[in-house]
Amino acid sequence: MRNVLGFVPGAAFAVSGVLMVGCGSYPAPTERVASAEAGIRGAQEVGAGNVPQAALSVKLAQEEVQKAKQLMQDGDNRRAELILMRAQADAELALAQAREAQAKTEAQVAVDQVKAIRGK
């Protein structure tokens, strides 16, 4: 039997139920967790802990990874993935900040060496 709009009464409910199940099952972003954690380790290995701005970016990334893990446990994988994307960006920022500080230090050493050579 069809209603006024031409639909079978139970069919619309069944289709909407299938669509809701499909939308609700968002895969756990485990690869993003690993990627964000690897980015954090990379920044730490380059010396981000010795650069205040980079250390802050690393701390933010670590906190975001922890928050994302909690969201994953709570079943909110979509939001966890978004937070992990931000964690990855913060880890990459920390890496860039640490490398910038290292490059500035090396440049200053080179300038000092040139001044020493010219002064002799």
Secondary structure, 3 states (H helix, E strand, C coil): CCCCCCCCHHHHHHHHHHHHHHHHCCCCCHHHHHHHHHHHHHHHHHCHHHCHHHHHHHHHHHHHHHHHHHHHHCCCHHHHHHHHHHHHHHHHHHHHHHHHHHHHHHHHHHHHHHHHHHHC
